[in-house]
Amino acid sequence: MDYQVVLSRSARSDIKDIVRYISLDDPDRAVEFGRFLINCARSLAQFPMRGRVVPEFGDESIRELIARSYRIVYRLRGDKQLIEIVRFRHAGRGTPYIVEH
């Protein structure tokens, strides 16, 4: 059974910022890239363990999937079969800030 994938408030904000920034140069490409990142995140529904543990946190439940030069950071909640996408972050921007629930 597939996991449910949800975007946190910070992840939704990240996507908007990424698309807005890219759209300064190419609006069509910006929307296409935003969809690409969201589709990568949704692909975790079938293979939630595909991402690696985020090295900076060392917590088995906080993982990341690398998509081009972006880190898709997610929290795996196996007991609820839930994947919460926490951040979309360019790899060059350093460690992503994660809010604990």
C-alpha positions in Angstrom: 0.0 0.0 0.0 1.3 3.4 -0.9 2.2 6.1 1.6 0.3 9.4 1.6 2.6 12.3 0.6 1.8 15.7 2.0 3.6 19.1 1.7 4.2 21.1 4.8 3.7 24.8 4.9 7.4 25.4 4.6 7.7 23.0 1.6 4.8 24.9 -0.2 6.5 28.2 0.5 9.8 26.8 -0.8 8.2 25.7 -4.1 6.6 29.1 -4.6 10.0 30.8 -4.0 11.8 28.5 -6.4 9.2 29.0 -9.1 9.2 32.7 -8.6 13.0 32.9 -8.8 13.3 30.8 -11.9 10.4 32.7 -13.6 12.5 35.9 -13.6 14.4 34.3 -16.4 11.9 31.8 -17.9 8.3 31.5 -16.6 7.5 28.4 -18.6 10.6 26.6 -17.4 9.8 27.7 -13.8 6.4 26.1 -13.8 7.8 22.9 -15.4 10.6 22.7 -12.8 8.2 23.2 -9.9 6.1 20.3 -11.2 9.2 18.2 -11.6 10.1 18.7 -7.9 6.6 17.9 -6.8 6.4 14.8 -8.9 9.8 13.7 -7.5 8.3 14.1 -4.0 5.1 12.2 -4.9 7.2 9.3 -6.2 8.2 8.6 -2.6 4.7 7.2 -2.0 5.7 3.9 -3.5 9.3 3.8 -2.3 9.5 5.8 1.0 12.9 4.5 2.0 14.5 5.5 -1.3 15.9 8.7 0.1 19.0 8.7 2.4 19.1 9.8 6.0 19.9 13.5 6.1 23.6 13.5 7.3 23.3 16.7 9.3 20.5 15.3 11.4 21.3 11.6 11.8 17.6 10.8 12.4 16.3 7.8 10.6 12.9 9.5 10.1 14.3 12.6 8.4 15.4 11.6 4.9 16.1 13.4 1.6 15.8 12.7 -2.0 18.2 14.5 -4.4 16.6 15.9 -7.5 19.1 17.7 -9.8 20.6 20.3 -7.5 17.8 20.3 -4.9 17.3 18.4 -1.7 13.7 17.2 -1.0 13.8 16.7 2.7 11.0 14.6 4.2 9.8 13.1 7.4 8.9 9.5 7.3 6.1 8.4 9.6 5.9 4.7 9.0 3.3 4.1 11.7 0.9 6.4 9.8 2.1 5.5 6.3 2.7 9.2 5.9 5.5 11.1 4.2 5.6 14.8 5.1 7.7 16.8 2.6 9.4 19.3 4.9 11.6 21.4 2.6 12.7 21.8 -1.0 16.1 23.3 -0.8 18.9 24.1 -3.2 21.9 22.0 -2.2 24.2 25.0 -2.3 22.2 26.8 0.4 23.5 24.6 3.3 21.6 22.8 6.0 17.8 23.1 5.8 16.0 24.4 8.8 13.3 21.9 10.0 10.5 22.7 12.4 9.8 19.9 14.8 6.2 18.8 15.5 
